[in-house]
Amino acid sequence: MNEHAPLNRGPLTGLKVLDLTIALAGPMCTQRMGEMGADIVKVEAPGGGDFSRYSTMAGVTKFGDATTFITLNRNKRSLILDLKSDAGREVLYRMVKDADVLVQNFRPRVASKLGIDFATLSAINPRLVYGSISGYGEDGPMKDRPGQDLLVQSCAGLTMNAGRASGLPHPSPLYMVDVSASHLLTEGVLAALVARGITGRGQEIKVSMVSAIMEMQIQELTSYMSTEAPPTRSESPQVSIWMEPPYGIYACTDGHLALAQVDLNVLAEVIGVPVLKSLKASRPKQTDSAALMQWRDDIYNAVAAKLATDTVAHWDELLTEHGLWCGPVNNYERFLSHPQTQRYLTTMTHSKGGEYRTVAPAIHFSEQPAPALRGSPRYGEHSREVLLGAGLSTAEVDKLIADRVAVTEVEKA
């Protein structure tokens, strides 16, 4: 049995994927396919490869590579190949002949300059499914701007949907745009594979980060374009300007409680704040922006004053008993120790860092076993193996390594 054959009999077992991506959105897309059984070869450039190997979070260095890399590149093999060289491109062309999927997230026109664009590669393998992620698309005035998550959030208006009017814009601390774009590209690639089963031909799937964040905001953007008086931020710390109060987070004596969509009349009875009933009945017109902002603040302040008098557990139990949607605000320590969370965690082993706890794959198939997981590859760990597996002779592989067209873990220094 091939030691590096797909580790499970998942729904994508037998699928061959070439991963030419870096950072987050692309690697998460291909990792998802690897978790479903596909054989993923991560093609990295000489000189260090994917920069996320070195982009540490919280100073974690025990794995050699950063956690930003090991969490997005499990179930992959690493091939270091110089695609700027003729010899490197010829190797990729040979691999494309047998590949099912190729995913890249180069800036617009870079793939064409390298000679690895869809038109070139589909001529070699008409069945190839080719996935592309860009920041802002392949045309338009922003096509060459860097597609970084915070920058895209800021560009797309999301950061003005929460917080205080007098405060700074309020971005998400997560790489939410990257994650969304990765899921969209995965969906597109899988749909194209289904279509290939019918037509016999592959196709190119394009996803931009800005289109991903626009889809995430489809309710807000459509509402904005459909009203003459869109909401704005007020002085209360709002979670979303688009949700009616008291939607938000409130301080209690020992922590914080989140309130979702709740009926103000019911809430008034349950917590003993009758003014909420009159406030609900006196909602200003949407076009009276100043009065509406004050109304939102009055509701927030009335609820906040009451919830500040008792514990999170007290209010959580009381509100839940009356069918009001709420929940404690946890930090990571409390969340990760909660019994509900344990089923979604797993233990993996890294060749350098040893055993570590991480998040398990989120998708479960009723007819497939739980996926076996392999830690992220070391830089160039599988270069020789992948090249030999692609049909190159030992002499050809040795020459590529000697010419620094390919790099193995041993030769990288």
N, C-alpha and C positions, 0 to 999 in steps of 0.2 A: 504493500500500500504506500502511495506517495505521502511522505511526511507532511507535505504542505498542500495536500488536496483540501478542498473545502471541508471545514470542520464539522459540518452538520448536514443533514439531508433536508435543508430548508427549501422553500419554494423556488429559490434562485440557484440552487445547486447546479453546477455545470456552466453557469454564465461566466464569461470572461470579460473583465472590466479593466480598462486602462485609466488610471487616475492621474491627471496632469495638474491637479489643483493644489492650492496652498491656503493657509489661514483657516477659515471656518466653514463657510457655506458649502464649498465644493467637497472638502474632506468629510463633512457630516453626511452629505448625500451619498458618497461612495461607501462610507462606513455602514450606513443603513443597509445597503445592498450586501455588504460583506456579512452583516449579522443575519441576513436571510439566506446565506449559503454561497453567494457569488465569490469567485476568485478575483481578488482585487490586487493589481500591481500598481503601486504608487511610484510614478516616475518623477524623480527629483533631479534638480540641476546640481552639477559639481560646485563645490565651494560652500557647502553648508545645507543645501536643500531647502525644504519648507521652513520659512523663518519662524513659524510657530514652535519649532523645536527649541527656540531660545527665548521665547516671550513668556517669561515666568509669571505665575500668579502667586501672590503671597510669599514670594521667595522660595517656593518649593523646588529643590534641585536634586533630591535623592534619586530620581529616576534617570538622571543624565539629561534626558529631554524634559522640556517643561510639561506641566500638566495640561496646558493648552494643546499640546501635540498628542500626548498619550490618550487623552479622552476622545479624540476625533479620528484616530487612525488605527484602532484595533481591527483585527482580522484582515490585515493587509500585508503585502510583501513589498520591500523597498528595493527599487532599481535606480541607481544613479547613472544618468545618461545625458550627455551633452547634445541637446537638440539644436544648438546653434551650429554644429558641425555637420558636414555632409554624411559622415559615417554614422553619427548618432541618429540622424533622420532616417537613414536607410534601415537601421535596426528597428526603429519605430514602425516604418512601413511594413517590415516583415511581420511584426507583431500585430499590426492592424488587420492583416489578412485573416487572422483567426479570431479576432476580437469581436465581441458582441456589442460592447458599449465603450465609448471614450467620453470622459468628462474633463472640461478645462475651464478655467476662470481667468484667462489672460485679459489684459485690457484690449479694447477694440483694435483690430487690425494686426495685433501681434501674432496671432495664429497664422494669418495669411503671410506675414513676412517670414515666419519660420517654415512655411510650407506644410503646415499641419492643420489647415482649415478644413471645414466640412467638404467643400467641393473637391479638394485634393484627395482626402482620405476616402470619401465615398466612391471615388473612381477606382480606388484600390479594392475596396470592399463595399459593394452596394448595399449589403445587409447591415452595415454599421449604424448604430444609434448613437448620435453625437450630441452631448449635452453641453450647453454654454451658460455660464453665469457672468453677468457684467454689473457694474455699479448703476449706470443710468441708461443702459441700452447702447446700441451700436451707432446711433446717429443722434443729432441734436447738439445744442451748444454745450451740454455738460458731459458729453460722451467720454471725454478724456480725464475727467475729474476722478480722484480716488474714491472707490466705493467702500468707505469705512462706515461701520454701523452708526456711530454717534453722528457722523456728518450727514448720513442719509436721513436719520431721524430728525435732525435739525432742519434739513432742507424741506422735508415733507410736512412740516407743521405739527408733528406729533408732540413736540416738547412744549407747545403752548396749550395743551389740553388739560393740564393739571397744575397744581401748586397755587400760590397766592398772586394776586395782581401786582403786588409790590415786590415779589420775589423773582428770582431767576427762572428762566425756562426749566422745565422739569422732564429730562430725558429718562428713559428706562436704563437701569444699571446693567441690564443684560444685553447680550448681542442678539436681540430679538429679530432684527431684520435679516441677519445672516441665517438664523435658524429657520425663519419662514421661507426664505429663498431656497434653502437646502431641501425643505420638504416639497416645495413646488417643483423643483427640478427632478426630485426622485419620482414624484407622481407623473411628471411628463415623460421621463425615461421609461417607466414601467408601462405607461399607456402606449408609447411608441413600440415597445417590444410586443405588446398584444397586437398592434396594427401590423407589425412585421410578420407575425404569424398568419395574417390574412393576405397581405399583399406581397410578401417576400422581400420587401425593400425597407431599408432603414430610413431615417430622416433626422433633421437637426431640431433640437428643442432649445429654445432661448428663454431665459429668465433673467430679469434685472432686479437688483435690490430695491430700486425705487418703485417698480411695479408691485413687488412683494409687500412693501409697507403701505402702498395705496390699497391693495386688496385687504390688508389687515384693518384699514380705516374706512372700509366701504360704507359702513353705516354713518360714520361721522362726516365723511366727505360728501356723500349724497345728501345728508341732512343739511349740511352747510350750503350746498348749491341749490337747495330747495326752499330755503327760508330767506326772508328779507332781514331777519334780525338774529343772526347766529349768537349763541351764548359766548360769554367772555369770562375770564377769571375774576373772582372777587377776592376779598381779604381772608376768607376762611380757607384752610388748607384742603383744597379740593383734590379728590382722586381723579375725577373726570368732570369737566364742565358740561358734558352731554347728558349726565345722569341727574335725575331729580333728587334733591336732598330728602333724607339725610344720608344718602349713599356716601360712604367714606370711612375713615378710621378715627377712633376716639380713644382718649386716654382714660384709663381706670386707675384705681389706687395702686395696682401692682403690675400694670402692663397696658396692653392696648387691645381693643375689640374692633373688628371690622363689621360694618353693617352694609348689607346689599340692598336690593329693592324691598322696602318695607312700607306698609300702609301707615301714613302718619296718624290716622285716627286710631288704629289699633295700637301703635307705639305709644300714643298719648295715654291711653288707658293702662297699658302694661307697666310703664315706668312712672306714671303719675305726673305727667307734664301736660296739663290741659291746653296750654297755649298753642300746642302743636295743631290742635283741631282748627282753631281760628286762623292760624297761619296757612294751613292747607286750603281753607276756604277763601283766603284773600290773595291768592297767587296773582301777581301783577301780569299785565299783558306782556307777551314776548317782546314786543317792540319797545317797551319801557326798560331799557337796559339798566339804568341806574337803580330803579326800584327793584328790578329782578335780582340784581346782585346783592342788594341789601336784604331782600327776602331770603335768599339762600344763606346769607351770613346769620340772620336771625334764627333760622331753623338749626343750623349747625351749632351755634352758641347755646341754644336752649338744650339740645340733646347732650352736648359736651359737658355742660354744667351738671347735669343729672348723672351721667355715666361716671363722672369723676368722683362720685361719692362712695363707690363700692368696687368690689373686685371683678376681674375678668370672669372668673368662674361663676360668680353670682349672676351677672348679667347674661352670660352665655346660657346658663341653665334656664333662667326666667324667660328670655326671649324665645329660645328654642321651644320651650314648653307651649308657647302661644303661636307657634308656626312662623315666627319672624326669622328671616335668614340672617345669620350672623356667625361669627367664628373668631377664636383667639388669633392674635397676630404673633406668630412664632418667629424665633430666630433659628439659625441652622441647627444649633445644639438641641433645642426642643423638638424640632421637626424630625431630625435624623434618629432621635431616640424614641419616637412615637411608634407604637406597635403597628399602626396602619402603614407606616413607611417601609418597614422591613422587607416586605414582599417585593419591593421595587428596587432593592439594592442587591449587589452581588460582590463576591470576592474574586479578584484576579491576581495573577502573579506576573511581575515584571522581572526581566532578566537581571536588572541592576537594582531596582528598588524593592524587590521582594513582593510579599503579599500586600494588597491594598484594597480598600473598599471603594466602590464606585457605583454609578447608576446602571442598572440592568437595562437591556433593550425594552422599549415600551410596547412593542407589538408582539402579541402572542397568537399563534395559529393552533386551532383545535386539532388539526391532523398532522402537525409537525412537532418533533421534540423541541424542547428548549434549546436555543442555539448554544453551541460550545464557543467560548470566546478565547481568542489568543491576543496577548498584549501587543501594543504597537511595535513596529519593526525598528531596529536600530538603523542608523544611517548606512545605506549600502549593504545591509545584512544579507540580502538575497540576490544581489546583482549577478553573480556568476550563475547561480541556480536558474534564475529567470532567463538569462541569455541562452544557456544550454537548452532549457526547456522550449525556447522559441525556435530551436533547430540550428543554432549556430554551432560550429565545431569548436573543440577546445582551443585549437590554434587561432580561430577567429576571435574568440573571447579573450584569449591572452593578449592578442594584438590590440584590441579595443582598450584593455586595461593599461597596457604599456603606453599607448598613445593618450591616455587620460580622457578618452571618449566615454569610457565607463569607469566607475569607481566602486570598489568593494569596501567592506568594513575594514579589511586588513590594510588596503592600500591608501585609505583616505588621508592618513597623516602625511 
